[in-house]
Every structure is written in structure tokens, then in C-alpha cells.
């Protein structure tokens, strides 16, 4: 953990570094120097720098710090071991174990030891680079530099690590992300050069285009029957590599791997082609479509992402915002979500799914300014990822959320799975998901204790948010500024807000209507010490699992799903549930009481530990 002194000195450096980086980005091509890739669309909203936001005491801060500490303390030799082994270099240190090692995989024995060697190295590198950007922790930057240098030493011009490798696109995509993030966020001097060497070598291991799973089944890998690579997720990081390096090679490669024929073209035309696809990687692919829109100006890809996300929410999502039982999408209208409650405990691939969900909702929010994407992000935040157990030092990880009739939290069976890679990336991204920047002001998207600071025309401005939301309806925002300045503050008013949300400035209620499902705005000359208060009435309501199972409902309070703590699924009348009373305790419990006097504790997922629970309750008919 860093001291406040370190943070203050870092903020000074960060302000200078951000200004330098911004100057490089907006410099026109004719000005010479670094040629940054051009962006076709400047989105109406942009993210702040990681260093502009400080998370204050909250579950989000705790998750970020747990992830940061876990990967900061993970031994470099262990992380680099598989790459050194293939390169015939001395490879000291313990094996990582689980998915990460070189050998031992057997699909027949369902033995995932050595499933995809080194698959998550790039994600840990990316997470550390983002954590450095957010905190200015020098040990973190030093580790990023050591890992990039250590990896570079193992990389030959043909990237022989990938000879007969099970999932080359899958692991390359994560290495690509880690290296461009080490360059962009930690100013690593080697990362972009290593990235180019790797990418030029990878071309030999990748197919000529993005392959759907159907297409992959028709051309199995020569060494193994495992053929599910994820070429269709490559474009997002390749477009970012183009924007960060200016090299058109990356842009052209990105275009080649857009899964147009079987995915984006039908989605853009409104055809729901999600059923039977692998859930997380196909939501992750929406972010590639968004980068095609941002980088190339392709309206078709924006339509594909917008339509695809809409289909995800309307036809594939549980009340928690999670989706894809058994990691697959089902056919709409057949009651597949309700049926899954009695057929599987693998209801939602939580860290990966939440990471993909945060990215696509952030992109769509930046482009459309539509509050519904913030609402969706928030639902996933409070009901899925904030309830995930932290990654352990030995790689033991949380993977699936369980929405079965009677569910339980469990650890995943194999160490260092995919979800150990996305969790620290997502936790770092809480910084860039809370506030967004507009040309005329600031959007407050998530309600969580935090501080935002930014510079504009020589002035220094800030917001400090205090709240216990979603356990309290009140949000207070204190404004600071080195001088008075006119700008607009936008606050997301969730669509589920009860009647009459209240927004006031310095104790005076804002006269414009505050409409649920929109961003409410206040434009004025803000002065140091101004105070905004927002009260979002938290409504108690029921939501069904799907239209085919109208008797399976979840109780919701504001954005929170309240799960029944019970060893078997309880049964209630709907009005009994809607009369539930808060217990006013530390775990945010509610108490639902039936007419016969029997009572069940209702608890948010984020406060559930080892106890059995039911996400959905059976309505008495
Ligand atoms: Zn995963």
C-alpha cells in the first residue's frame, strides 16, 4: 500500500505525464515526431486517466487493493517460467500450477493441469500496469518493467512458444493487451517493440480470418481435439495497438479478424445469432466491434454491438445482470434461464463475464450517453463481481456464480484459470468506470466513495463522492476548484428509482424534473465547497427469471438482488415478499415473513459467504 506522501508526489508527476501523453496524441501527423494512429470517431464521452480517480473506503477499493497486492507479490520467476522453459533458458522458481503450466493436460481425464501454458501472463501484466497508473506505486512499475524485460528475453523472431500450441489467438490476445498497457499506462520503454516482434511472428500461427466455433469444428487442430480458439476477440487490442503506435500493420490485422460473416453482419441486421455461442468470448467480441466503430468509423459495427448487447440483456440475462449458464447462450423464448436453475450450478462466469460487461457498457456509454448502460454495469457490479472471492496467492480462484434452486459459493477446481486474469484488470478499471468526461462537464456513472480530480486551462478541479449506496439512498458530492468555473455535472438516475428522486445543490432542490433512466444535469458556475445531494428512492420489487417461468421471482431493492438464505428454495406469496423489512445489520439483510409466521433472511450476493441461498424464490400459486 502506498503512503499519502507517495500519492501526492505521484499526482504531480502524473499531471505532467498526462499532459505530455495528451499532447502526443493530438499532435497532427504533419507535425512529425511520434505518429499516433488516427481515431475516426471522437466519442462524446471519454474515460479519465486512472490517476485522476482515487477509490475511497468501499468494497470496490478493497477488491482493487486485494488484486493489486496479490499480483504484485506473485514471484516473477514463476510467472516467466513456462516462457523460459520453451526458450531453453534457465527457468528457476516453482511451477505456477493449474491452467498455467506447460504439460500434463488431458481432455479425456478432465485434467486441466497445464491447460493453456502462460495464458494469463499478459492479463496480470495489464492489471499491474493499470494499477500503477491508478496508484503510482513504484514497486508495481518496477515489476511491470521486469516482467516485460523477462518476457522479451524469451521471445525469438518466430515465437516458437506457439508451435503446436492449443489456443494461439487466446493467449496472444492477452499478451497483446498486457504489452500495450505496459506501454500506455506504465510508460514501459520496451513493451511496444516487444509487442511488434510478437505480433509479426504470430501471423504464422493464426488462421486467415476470424473463425466461428462451427468453422473451427470443421478444421480441427492437428495435435488435439480442442479447437476452440478465440480469433474473433483479437481486433480490440489490435486497434488499440494501432492507436498507441500509429502503425497501420495493426489496423489492417484488426480488420482481418472482425467476425463479420457469422456474427457482426447478422447482429447489425437485427438477427439474434447469440444462441449456442460461447458466452464470455462473444460478449468480449462486442468490444472489438466498438473499436471498429471508433477507429474506422464503421456504423455497421456500432449497430452490431448495440443490437448484440440489447439481445444479451433482453434474452440471455439473469436478474443479477449475469448471463450464459454453462458458458453458453440459449434460444430465446424457450425458458432456458429458468430451466438452467435445476440443471447447472455454473450459472455465470463471473470475473470474465463482468470484465467483458464493464468494457462493452463503458464503450456504449461513451458513444451514446444512454444511462441504461450505466444501469446495466451497476447491476453486474453489485450482484456478481463484488460477491466474488479474492484470488488466492496459490491461484485458487472464484469462477462461476451459482443461481441454482439451491446455490452455494465455491472455489474453482483448477488454479490460475481465465477468471484469475480478468479479475485484477476489472478491479483496476473501477477507476475509469466511475466518472466519464464530456466536452461540457463530468458524468457521475457509479455511486461509490471516490475522489476525481482534473485540470483544465490552468485550473485544478475535483469532486469527492460520499455514500453508502446501494445500502443507503443518499449520495453527497463535494465540489472543489482552484477558481470558479462553469460546467455541467451529470448524475445517472437509475431506471428502477422510485418516484421523485431528489437532486439539490447547496440545499436547494433543482427545479428541473429528475427523470429515472436518464442523466440529470446541473449546469452552473461551480465554486469550491459547493455541495450536491442526490437521493435515489430504492424501490422494492420482483423480477421473474424469464417469461416461461412466471412463478420464479427474485426480490430486488434498488440495484440489489436480495437472495434467500436457506438450505432449500423457499416459497412465498408475492405480497409477503414485497412487505419484507430491512434488518438494519452489517450484512444488509432483509427479513421476509409468510402469513404462517415463518421467516427467511434475504441477503445481497456481495455479503454471502459459505451459506446456501436461493437467487430465485418460488411464488405460491
Ligand atoms: Zn473466466
Boltz pocket constraint, residues with backbone or C-beta under 6 A from the ligand:
constraints:
  - pocket:
      binder: B
      contacts: [[A, 349], [A, 351], [A, 352], [A, 353], [A, 417], [A, 418], [A, 419], [A, 420]]
      max_distance: 6.0
